[in-house]
Amino acid sequence: MSIKIDLASPEQIDALRKLTRQLVEGLGQEFDHKRFDWGISRRIYDKLQRHGILIAIDEDKDDEVIGMIVAELRIDPFGTSEGYIKQVFLKEDYRGKGIGELLIKKAIEHLQKIKVEKVKVNIKEKAKVAANLYSKMHFKKVYEVLELDLSKERFDD
């Protein structure tokens, strides 16, 4: 298997849409075309955010896009530049082969080049495999994020 990691380009938007749809629907959620189009445009064309999507390509399968990672630059309220890994996704057949770790390493290299001081990632409670991978890569648990879903809960108090 010959895998390469590359920056996403406008020519790969359809492959990214397909991958993102698989991710979202795999989590039991509905894919939102408008949200995808807005997010992909910002991440591919915006001068500050572009180059923030890295993709894994299987060269043995006609350069098929088999995974992706979104690594963004954020500025916190105190002016510190932070890198934020928003999303990592691999097609199921490619999981457990070191490709996710390779995507994360390349994203960290990208964030180092743009001079971020820290890299953060949020992990869903049920993503134990991802948590183990980040821990292996020296990420430390700093805080927990709690969520209130206002679409499902009343907040009258």
N, C-alpha and C positions, 0 to 999 in steps of 0.2 A: 504494500500500500504506500503510495507516494502522496503525502499531504503537504500543501504549502499554505502559508498564512499571508494574506495580502490585504491592502486597504480596499474597502468596498467602493465601487464606482457607479455612476448613474446607469451604466449598462446592466448592472446586476440587481436593479430595483425589483424586478419581477421575482427573481430567486429569493430575495430578502423578504418580499411580501409572502411568498409561499412558506418560507421557514417560520416567519412570525405568526402566520395563521396557524401552523402546526403547534407552535408553542402555546399560543393563547387558547386554542380549542382543546389542547391536551391538558390544560389547567381547568377546563370546564367553563371557560368564559367565551363571550362572543367577540369575534374579530371586528374591530372598528376601522373601516377603510379610511375615514377622514383623519382619525388620530394617527394611523400609520403614515398617511401621506404627509401630514404636518411634521411628524417626527423625523421621517426619512429625509425630507427636504432640508430641515434644519441641520441634520447631521451630515449630509453629503455636500450641501452647497454653502452653508454659513461659514464665514472666514474663521470664527473662533472655534466652532464645533466640528468642522469637517475633519476628516481623517479619524473620526472617533468610532467608526465601525470597521472592525477587522473581521475578515471572513476566512473560514477554513475551506480549502478547495481540494477535492480528490482528483489528482491529475490522471489517475488510472481510469477514471469514469468521465472522460470528456470534460474535465474541469468543472465538475458538478459542485455547487456550493452546498456543503454538508454541515456547516456550523457558522456561528457568528458571535461576536461580543461587542457590546456598546460600552465605550469608555469615554466619559465626558469630563470636561473641565468645569469646575464650579468655584465660585468665590464665596467664602463664608462671610457672615456679618462683620467679622473682625479683619477682613481683608486677606485672609490666608487662602492661597490657591489649593484646591483639593481636586483630586481625581476621583471619579465616581464610576464604578463598574455597575452599570444598570441592568445588563442582561447578558447571560451566556446561554447559548442554546446549541445543542448538537443533535443531529438526527440519531435516532435510537441505535441503529446498527454501528455507530461510530463511538458510542459511549464506552468508557472503561479502557480506552486505548491510549490515554495520555494526550489526546487532542485538546480536551478542555483545559488542561494545565498549560499546554503550549499557547492556546489563545490568551489565557490570563497573563502568561509571561510576556507575550508580545504587546498586550494592552498596557502592562506596567512599563515596558520599555517606551512605548508611545507617550505615556503620561510623564515619564522622566524627561523625555526630550522637550516637553513643553513646560518643564520646571514646576510641576506640582510638588507640594510638600508632603502630602499624605494621600493615600488611596483608601477609599471607603467602598463598602458593598453592603447592601441589605439582603438578607436571605430569608425566604419564607420559612415558617416553622417546620413545614413538612419536607424541606430540602436538606435532609441530613447528609446526603452524599456530597452536596455542594459545600456544606459547612465543614466537612472533613477535609475536602480539597483545599479550601482557603486556609484552614488551620495548618495544614501541611506546608503551605506556602508562607507561613509566619504572620498571617492576619490574626489579630487579637480581638476578642469580644470587648467592646468599649461601652456600649449601651444597648438597651433594648428599645424597640419601636413598638408602641401600642397603637391600635387603629380603631376608630369608631366609624362604622359604615352608616352614614346618615340616610342612605337610601333604604335601609332595613330597620333602623332604630329611630324611635321618637326621642327627641331631646327637649323635653318640656320643663324640666326641673330648674 
